[in-house]
Amino acid sequence: MSCGVKGFLRVNNISQKVAKAEYALQSFYSAQAKKIQDSLQNQSFVNNPTTLSSHCNPHSYGQNPLSFNRRCISAILNPDLLKAKIYNEDVISRTEYYISKLGYPLGAYSEDVGYRAVMRNVANFLEKRDGAAVDPDNIFLTDGVTSGMNMVLRVLVEGPNDGFLIPVPQSPLYGALTSVHNAQSIPYYLNEDKGWETNAESLQKIYNENKEKGIKVKGIFISNPGNPTGKVLSKEAIREIVEFAHKNKVLILADEVLQDTIYKDGESFVSFKKVVNENPDKPVDLFSFYSASNALHGEGGYRAGFFEVYNLDPQVYDQVKKLKTMYVCSNTVGQIMVDLMVNPPTSERNSAETVAEYQREKQDIINSLKKRGDIIRDCFDNMTNVSCNRIEGGIYAFPRLHLSERAIKEAKKNNVEPDSFYSSEGKNLIMI
Ligand SMILES: Cc1ncc(COP(=O)(O)O)c(C=O)c1O
């Protein structure tokens, strides 16, 4: 985009924190993807239109939303639909419940932290998930994980010597937010040969090295299930990270947005909150994030999310709350979407028909994601000089390219990373 150089702002007199933040989704790769998409438009072998997405965006790839959720959202936005006799009793009663709890129509602001009723339902969901009591006041409803993390970092970062441990490979969000807030990104490498394991020993080593350099390692970002690794952390692995965090007074930012899609047989999602709560002798400040943006729900456009704070000093909590109040409430339709995410139809409250439909749609989405993940992973793994770990959860696969020494040398000569070099001309494409 360009509107000509008429005004007086230049990139060197705006925030340098923003100007210098690297955000892969906005840069080289999306430009490259756009180029490829344009070049494919005229190719006769392309049967389906290609989808260009800078974020993982299930609905843009044809995933359907859960019908119950959409019916409730439509009826709450237009209560006339309740009289039109097109929705069943379950949708009507759920919508009436929301209308009665909100106090005002959806266009009005809610409380800054969020609708009280939704915060309570989120607390109930977390209590059932983790087997521990949750105070609804510890829930902050946000416009997705991104805005929640942005807000939390705004509170946490004291100055440029603060550092945050960032997984590699990572969701580009963590590094970008860390630089925008003028803190340092400290990479910690996940072990691909051991199924993308996080190792507490190597975390300690990185922590010590940075401490020696005068960096205050303040927090660690973790994505579980992993974006982009597809790794699901075991309870033991989480416990190790919690022990490391406790020992070194490093707070945890747990991104658990992909928690509803676990494909490993017999395994279920274990949250950081559950493990921290089960180890009261090793307390850690914890911020955990979830939203309806991805995987099962795929409703990224609603900007529907929340975070829970745990073990926070009350005075720090007050600062988080104060900032949330300054940012005003998150989008109110998104708040209802959060409620629908944590509060699905159940056989205690709803008809067998509604519950069966919901469960069928949910299982279809999960089965489809798993099947597609397996196909993609196997496809990568069968290619020459490409390998890919099994996808245990979430919606990402992260293949490894085994490049020749010659290619690596050539990349270095051109001052680019070998993988960027590999794809830089749009030639060496892997199309699935
Ligand atoms: C691991 C992970 N975290 C965060 C986000 C952003 O989520 P939100 O839309 O809730 O801001 C995404 C989006 O794809 C993601 O994959």
The ligand as an SDF file (V2000), in Angstrom:
LIG
                    3D

 16 16  0  0  0  0  0  0  0  0999 V2000
   -0.6030  -21.2450   18.6320 C   0  0  0  0  0  0  0  0  0  0  0  0
   -1.3880  -20.0300   18.2740 C   0  0  0  0  0  0  0  0  0  0  0  0
   -1.4710  -19.0400   19.1730 N   0  0  0  0  0  0  0  0  0  0  0  0
   -2.1750  -17.9260   18.9270 C   0  0  0  0  0  0  0  0  0  0  0  0
   -2.8340  -17.7440   17.7350 C   0  0  0  0  0  0  0  0  0  0  0  0
   -3.6220  -16.4820   17.5310 C   0  0  0  0  0  0  0  0  0  0  0  0
   -4.8510  -16.6920   18.1120 O   0  0  0  0  0  0  0  0  0  0  0  0
   -5.9930  -15.5820   18.2490 P   0  0  0  0  0  0  0  0  0  0  0  0
   -6.7560  -15.5720   16.9600 O   0  0  0  0  0  0  0  0  0  0  0  0
   -6.8220  -16.0980   19.3710 O   0  0  0  0  0  0  0  0  0  0  0  0
   -5.3700  -14.2930   18.5350 O   0  0  0  0  0  0  0  0  0  0  0  0
   -2.7820  -18.7470   16.7640 C   0  0  0  0  0  0  0  0  0  0  0  0
   -3.4750  -18.5690   15.4960 C   0  0  0  0  0  0  0  0  0  0  0  0
   -3.4070  -19.3250   14.5770 O   0  0  0  0  0  0  0  0  0  0  0  0
   -2.0410  -19.9190   17.0410 C   0  0  0  0  0  0  0  0  0  0  0  0
   -1.9510  -20.9230   16.1660 O   0  0  0  0  0  0  0  0  0  0  0  0
  1  2  1  0
  2  3  1  0
  2 15  2  0
  3  4  2  0
  4  5  1  0
  5  6  1  0
  5 12  2  0
  6  7  1  0
  7  8  1  0
  8  9  2  0
  8 10  1  0
  8 11  1  0
 12 13  1  0
 12 15  1  0
 13 14  2  0
 15 16  1  0
M  END
$$$$
